[in-house]
Amino acid sequence: MPDVKMTPHTQTVLRALLGHGDARDHRTVVLADGLYGLELSKRTGLPNGTLFPILERLRQAGWVERYWERDEIAEGEGRPRRRFYRVSSKGAAAAPQALAEATAAAPATGRARVARPGLAGGSVE
């Protein structure tokens, strides 16, 4: 059993960090350089209020590492430093199996149920 609750949003974040859906390669590719928050938000379609708590839970479980961009890169581009996230070695070992188990356990409706605030019943099919 994984030490991370595999909600549909958590699965989306892990797939983005593992490189699923990358047009260059259909295998799982751990993105060694990581992704920064805005880039992750764009790739996953998740708002910050959903994305960052998931990243923090994954970090606390040891599946994700975070680090700051080097000062000279940000200064050279005239902007603040970015905080990057990448899958840790523990996450690289555990996440693919957890994703496979979550996919196998998903309902056979063809669409995942995703909670949507403000809608009656709280989910969309």
Residue frames as a rotation matrix with the C-alpha (Angstrom) as fourth column:
MET 1
0.583 0.812 0.000 0.00
0.812 -0.583 0.000 0.00
0.000 0.000 -1.000 0.00
PRO 2
-0.131 -0.674 0.727 1.48
0.567 -0.652 -0.502 3.38
0.813 0.347 0.468 -0.94
ASP 3
-0.363 -0.060 -0.930 2.19
0.890 -0.316 -0.327 5.91
-0.275 -0.947 0.168 1.79
VAL 4
-0.921 0.143 -0.363 0.48
-0.233 -0.948 0.218 8.56
-0.313 0.285 0.906 -0.36
LYS 5
-0.037 0.972 0.232 -3.29
0.238 0.234 -0.943 8.80
-0.971 0.020 -0.240 -0.93
MET 6
-0.865 -0.376 0.332 -3.69
0.354 0.012 0.935 8.38
-0.355 0.927 0.123 -4.69
THR 7
0.145 0.906 -0.397 -6.48
0.171 -0.418 -0.892 10.84
-0.974 0.061 -0.216 -5.45
PRO 8
0.614 0.108 0.782 -7.11
0.777 0.089 -0.623 11.70
-0.137 0.990 -0.029 -9.11
HIS 9
0.946 -0.287 0.153 -5.37
-0.248 -0.940 -0.234 15.06
0.211 0.183 -0.960 -8.60
THR 10
0.382 -0.845 0.374 -2.37
-0.518 0.139 0.844 13.41
-0.765 -0.516 -0.385 -6.93
GLN 11
0.260 -0.234 0.937 -2.14
0.608 0.793 0.029 11.02
-0.750 0.562 0.349 -9.86
THR 12
0.882 0.116 0.458 -2.22
0.443 -0.541 -0.715 13.97
0.164 0.833 -0.528 -12.28
VAL 13
0.764 -0.638 0.101 0.64
-0.634 -0.710 0.308 15.70
-0.125 -0.300 -0.946 -10.43
LEU 14
0.193 -0.714 0.673 2.74
-0.189 0.646 0.740 12.52
-0.963 -0.270 -0.010 -10.30
ARG 15
0.497 0.030 0.867 2.21
0.757 0.472 -0.451 11.87
-0.423 0.881 0.212 -14.00
ALA 16
0.963 -0.156 0.218 3.36
-0.020 -0.853 -0.521 15.41
0.268 0.497 -0.825 -14.80
LEU 17
0.516 -0.808 0.284 6.46
-0.771 -0.293 0.566 15.01
-0.374 -0.511 -0.774 -12.64
LEU 18
0.102 -0.448 0.888 7.22
0.056 0.894 0.444 11.58
-0.993 0.004 0.116 -14.10
GLY 19
-0.670 -0.422 -0.611 6.94
-0.495 -0.359 0.791 12.88
-0.553 0.832 0.032 -17.66
HIS 20
-0.410 0.612 0.676 3.81
0.677 0.701 -0.225 10.94
-0.611 0.365 -0.702 -18.68
GLY 21
0.667 0.745 0.030 2.22
0.537 -0.452 -0.713 12.44
-0.517 0.491 -0.701 -21.73
ASP 22
-0.007 -0.755 -0.655 5.54
-0.350 -0.612 0.709 13.75
-0.937 0.234 -0.260 -22.98
ALA 23
0.816 0.416 -0.401 5.35
-0.482 0.109 -0.869 13.68
-0.318 0.903 0.289 -26.77
ARG 24
0.062 -0.896 -0.439 8.97
-0.963 0.062 -0.262 12.54
0.262 0.439 -0.859 -27.07
ASP 25
-0.820 -0.447 -0.357 8.61
-0.301 0.868 -0.396 9.36
0.487 -0.217 -0.846 -25.06
HIS 26
0.214 0.975 -0.066 5.70
-0.518 0.170 0.839 7.20
0.828 -0.145 0.541 -23.96
ARG 27
0.031 -0.271 -0.962 7.69
0.677 0.713 -0.179 5.55
0.735 -0.646 0.206 -21.14
THR 28
0.929 0.209 -0.304 7.95
0.369 -0.524 0.768 6.98
0.001 -0.826 -0.564 -17.65
VAL 29
-0.007 -0.932 0.362 10.77
0.639 -0.282 -0.716 9.51
0.769 0.226 0.597 -17.64
VAL 30
0.460 0.086 -0.884 11.73
0.827 -0.403 0.392 11.21
-0.322 -0.911 -0.256 -14.40
LEU 31
0.677 -0.165 0.717 12.33
0.311 -0.819 -0.482 14.86
0.667 0.549 -0.503 -15.12
ALA 32
0.080 -0.764 -0.640 15.70
0.970 0.208 -0.126 15.31
0.229 -0.611 0.758 -13.40
ASP 33
-0.788 -0.420 0.450 15.66
0.368 -0.908 -0.202 19.10
0.493 0.007 0.870 -13.72
GLY 34
-0.553 0.645 -0.527 12.22
0.655 -0.054 -0.753 19.35
-0.514 -0.762 -0.393 -12.16
LEU 35
-0.207 0.607 0.767 9.34
0.677 -0.477 0.561 21.66
0.706 0.635 -0.312 -12.91
TYR 36
-0.996 -0.085 0.000 8.49
0.061 -0.712 -0.700 24.95
0.059 -0.698 0.714 -11.24
GLY 37
-0.611 0.789 -0.068 5.07
0.270 0.126 -0.955 25.69
-0.744 -0.602 -0.290 -9.78
LEU 38
-0.016 0.637 -0.771 3.53
-0.655 -0.589 -0.473 27.68
-0.755 0.497 0.427 -12.65
GLU 39
-0.529 -0.250 -0.811 4.73
-0.813 0.422 0.400 25.12
0.242 0.871 -0.427 -15.19
LEU 40
-0.979 0.202 -0.043 3.23
0.203 0.912 -0.357 22.31
-0.033 -0.358 -0.933 -13.10
SER 41
-0.354 0.895 -0.273 -0.03
-0.028 -0.302 -0.953 24.21
-0.935 -0.329 0.132 -12.79
LYS 42
-0.068 0.279 -0.958 -0.20
-0.938 -0.346 -0.034 24.62
-0.341 0.896 0.285 -16.58
ARG 43
-0.755 -0.304 -0.581 0.65
-0.530 0.804 0.269 20.95
0.385 0.511 -0.769 -17.24
THR 44
-0.913 0.376 -0.158 -1.87
0.402 0.763 -0.507 19.62
-0.070 -0.526 -0.847 -14.74
GLY 45
-0.364 0.804 0.470 -4.61
0.157 -0.445 0.882 22.22
0.918 0.394 0.035 -15.09
LEU 46
0.220 0.406 -0.887 -4.77
0.916 0.227 0.331 22.43
0.336 -0.885 -0.322 -11.29
PRO 47
0.658 0.024 0.753 -5.05
-0.101 -0.988 0.119 25.74
0.746 -0.155 -0.647 -9.42
ASN 48
-0.345 -0.898 0.272 -2.36
-0.369 -0.137 -0.919 26.63
0.863 -0.417 -0.285 -6.87
GLY 49
-0.134 0.375 0.917 -4.70
-0.990 -0.088 -0.109 25.95
0.040 -0.923 0.383 -3.94
THR 50
0.915 0.389 0.109 -4.97
-0.385 0.921 -0.054 22.33
-0.122 0.007 0.993 -5.09
LEU 51
0.653 -0.698 -0.296 -1.49
0.002 0.392 -0.920 21.82
0.758 0.600 0.258 -6.52
PHE 52
-0.147 -0.860 0.488 0.72
-0.565 -0.332 -0.755 23.04
0.812 -0.387 -0.437 -3.69
PRO 53
0.233 0.231 0.945 -0.92
-0.934 0.323 0.152 21.04
-0.270 -0.918 0.291 -0.87
ILE 54
0.996 0.084 -0.003 -0.46
-0.080 0.934 -0.347 17.91
-0.026 0.346 0.938 -3.03
LEU 55
0.390 -0.920 -0.023 3.20
-0.073 -0.006 -0.997 18.77
0.918 0.391 -0.070 -3.65
GLU 56
-0.134 -0.423 0.896 3.72
-0.910 -0.304 -0.280 19.29
0.391 -0.853 -0.344 0.09
ARG 57
0.638 0.408 0.653 2.14
-0.644 0.748 0.163 15.91
-0.422 -0.524 0.740 0.95
LEU 58
0.925 -0.351 -0.147 4.31
0.149 0.690 -0.708 14.23
0.350 0.633 0.691 -1.68
ARG 59
0.098 -0.922 0.374 7.37
-0.409 -0.380 -0.830 16.02
0.907 -0.072 -0.414 -0.27
GLN 60
0.067 -0.018 0.998 6.55
-0.998 0.019 0.067 14.95
-0.020 -1.000 -0.017 3.29
ALA 61
0.886 0.284 0.366 6.16
-0.278 0.958 -0.071 11.35
-0.371 -0.038 0.928 2.09
GLY 62
-0.019 -0.991 0.134 9.63
-0.220 0.135 0.966 11.59
-0.975 -0.012 -0.221 0.52
TRP 63
0.296 0.222 0.929 8.34
0.751 0.546 -0.370 11.17
-0.590 0.807 -0.005 -3.05
VAL 64
0.665 -0.016 0.747 9.14
0.545 -0.673 -0.500 14.72
0.510 0.740 -0.439 -4.20
GLU 65
-0.197 -0.760 -0.620 12.05
0.904 -0.385 0.185 17.08
-0.379 -0.524 0.763 -3.58
ARG 66
0.876 0.383 0.294 11.92
0.466 -0.828 -0.312 20.85
0.124 0.410 -0.904 -3.90
TYR 67
-0.116 -0.943 -0.312 14.77
0.870 -0.248 0.427 23.24
-0.480 -0.221 0.849 -4.51
TRP 68
0.601 0.259 -0.756 15.39
0.039 -0.954 -0.296 26.84
-0.798 0.149 -0.583 -5.48
GLU 69
0.799 -0.313 0.513 16.66
0.527 -0.044 -0.849 27.96
0.288 0.949 0.130 -8.83
ARG 70
-0.170 -0.936 -0.308 20.18
0.975 -0.206 0.086 29.42
-0.144 -0.285 0.948 -8.81
ASP 71
0.255 0.256 -0.933 20.26
0.393 -0.908 -0.142 33.17
-0.883 -0.331 -0.332 -8.18
GLU 72
-0.605 -0.610 -0.511 22.29
-0.161 -0.535 0.830 33.99
-0.780 0.584 0.226 -11.29
ILE 73
-0.768 0.405 0.497 19.71
0.638 0.413 0.650 32.38
0.058 0.816 -0.576 -13.59
ALA 74
0.271 0.936 -0.223 16.81
0.952 -0.295 -0.083 34.36
-0.144 -0.190 -0.971 -12.14
GLU 75
0.180 -0.273 -0.945 18.83
0.205 -0.929 0.307 37.58
-0.962 -0.249 -0.112 -11.98
GLY 76
-0.830 -0.551 0.084 19.94
0.150 -0.077 0.986 37.11
-0.537 0.831 0.147 -15.58
GLU 77
-0.554 0.719 0.420 16.29
0.723 0.165 0.671 36.97
0.413 0.676 -0.611 -16.60
GLY 78
-0.852 0.126 0.509 15.31
-0.238 -0.958 -0.162 39.84
0.467 -0.259 0.846 -14.30
ARG 79
0.255 0.966 -0.043 12.80
-0.452 0.158 0.878 37.93
0.855 -0.205 0.477 -12.18
PRO 80
0.234 -0.130 0.964 12.52
-0.953 0.166 0.254 36.26
-0.193 -0.978 -0.085 -8.74
ARG 81
-0.834 -0.549 -0.048 13.89
-0.551 0.830 0.088 32.76
-0.008 0.100 -0.995 -8.23
ARG 82
0.214 0.876 -0.432 11.59
-0.770 0.423 0.477 29.84
0.601 0.231 0.765 -8.97
ARG 83
-0.260 -0.202 0.944 11.05
-0.765 0.639 -0.073 26.88
-0.589 -0.742 -0.321 -6.68
PHE 84
-0.229 0.074 -0.971 11.34
-0.810 0.539 0.232 23.60
0.541 0.839 -0.064 -8.57
TYR 85
0.271 0.373 0.888 9.89
-0.739 0.671 -0.056 20.18
-0.616 -0.641 0.457 -7.77
ARG 86
-0.168 -0.312 -0.935 11.17
-0.819 0.573 -0.044 16.80
0.549 0.758 -0.352 -8.92
VAL 87
0.863 0.445 -0.240 10.53
-0.290 0.824 0.487 13.17
0.415 -0.351 0.840 -8.08
SER 88
0.168 -0.797 0.580 12.96
-0.947 0.033 0.320 11.79
-0.274 -0.603 -0.749 -5.49
SER 89
-0.698 -0.462 -0.547 14.59
-0.592 0.802 0.078 8.38
0.403 0.378 -0.833 -5.78
LYS 90
-0.831 0.479 0.282 11.97
0.062 0.584 -0.809 7.04
-0.552 -0.655 -0.515 -3.33
GLY 91
0.076 0.907 -0.414 9.20
-0.462 -0.336 -0.821 8.53
-0.884 0.254 0.394 -5.48
ALA 92
-0.132 -0.208 -0.969 10.73
-0.988 0.107 0.112 7.18
0.081 0.972 -0.220 -8.69
ALA 93
-0.954 -0.243 -0.177 10.66
-0.221 0.966 -0.132 3.71
0.203 -0.087 -0.975 -7.16
ALA 94
-0.740 0.672 0.017 7.16
0.334 0.389 -0.859 3.91
-0.583 -0.630 -0.513 -5.62
ALA 95
-0.340 0.672 -0.657 5.08
-0.524 -0.716 -0.461 6.22
-0.780 0.188 0.596 -7.84
PRO 96
-0.582 0.160 -0.797 4.86
-0.764 0.228 0.604 4.12
0.279 0.960 -0.010 -11.04
GLN 97
-0.855 0.266 -0.445 3.58
0.333 0.940 -0.077 1.11
0.398 -0.214 -0.892 -9.09
ALA 98
-0.635 0.636 -0.439 1.14
0.333 -0.287 -0.898 3.26
-0.697 -0.716 -0.030 -7.08
LEU 99
-0.428 0.459 -0.779 -0.15
-0.770 -0.636 0.048 4.85
-0.473 0.620 0.626 -10.29
ALA 100
-0.731 0.129 -0.670 -0.61
-0.404 0.710 0.576 1.43
0.550 0.692 -0.467 -11.90
GLU 101
-0.812 0.437 -0.387 -2.54
0.584 0.631 -0.511 0.17
0.021 -0.641 -0.768 -8.86
ALA 102
-0.513 0.633 -0.580 -4.71
-0.055 -0.698 -0.714 3.31
-0.857 -0.334 0.393 -8.78
THR 103
-0.522 0.287 -0.804 -5.46
-0.852 -0.226 0.473 2.96
-0.046 0.931 0.362 -12.50
ALA 104
-0.811 0.180 -0.557 -6.37
0.003 0.953 0.304 -0.71
0.585 0.244 -0.773 -12.10
ALA 105
-0.704 0.528 -0.475 -8.68
0.662 0.245 -0.708 0.12
-0.257 -0.813 -0.522 -9.18
ALA 106
-0.824 0.382 -0.418 -10.43
-0.414 -0.910 -0.017 2.97
-0.387 0.159 0.908 -11.02
PRO 107
0.088 0.937 0.339 -14.07
-0.078 0.346 -0.935 2.48
-0.993 0.056 0.104 -12.04
ALA 108
-0.601 -0.319 0.733 -14.52
0.593 0.438 0.676 1.15
-0.536 0.841 -0.074 -15.57
THR 109
0.458 0.852 -0.253 -16.66
0.476 -0.475 -0.740 4.14
-0.751 0.218 -0.624 -16.61
GLY 110
0.261 -0.444 0.857 -13.90
0.933 -0.113 -0.342 5.51
0.249 0.889 0.385 -18.79
ARG 111
0.087 -0.222 0.971 -13.80
-0.018 -0.975 -0.222 8.81
0.996 0.002 -0.089 -16.91
ALA 112
-0.642 -0.365 -0.674 -12.45
0.667 0.167 -0.726 9.51
0.378 -0.916 0.137 -13.47
ARG 113
0.603 0.796 -0.043 -14.73
0.675 -0.481 0.560 11.24
0.425 -0.367 -0.827 -10.99
VAL 114
-0.591 -0.794 0.143 -13.21
0.638 -0.568 -0.520 14.60
0.494 -0.216 0.842 -10.15
ALA 115
0.051 0.594 -0.803 -14.55
0.912 -0.355 -0.204 16.79
-0.406 -0.722 -0.560 -7.37
ARG 116
-0.491 -0.102 0.865 -15.69
0.570 -0.789 0.231 20.17
0.659 0.606 0.445 -8.61
PRO 117
-0.773 0.202 -0.602 -16.46
0.472 -0.452 -0.757 22.86
-0.425 -0.869 0.254 -6.06
GLY 118
-0.680 0.548 -0.487 -19.85
-0.513 -0.830 -0.218 24.46
-0.524 0.102 0.846 -6.40
LEU 119
-0.483 0.542 -0.688 -21.57
-0.607 0.358 0.709 21.64
0.630 0.760 0.156 -8.27
ALA 120
0.417 0.707 0.571 -24.38
-0.908 0.347 0.234 19.59
-0.033 -0.617 0.786 -6.71
GLY 121
0.999 -0.024 -0.025 -22.98
0.025 0.999 0.037 16.28
0.024 -0.037 0.999 -5.55
GLY 122
0.563 -0.825 -0.041 -19.42
-0.487 -0.371 0.791 17.62
-0.667 -0.425 -0.611 -5.71
SER 123
-0.423 -0.770 0.479 -18.33
0.024 0.518 0.855 15.54
-0.906 0.373 -0.200 -8.68
VAL 124
0.227 0.378 -0.897 -18.57
-0.900 -0.271 -0.342 15.30
-0.373 0.885 0.279 -12.45
GLU 125
0.123 -0.184 0.975 -18.82
0.129 0.977 0.168 12.10
-0.984 0.105 0.143 -14.43
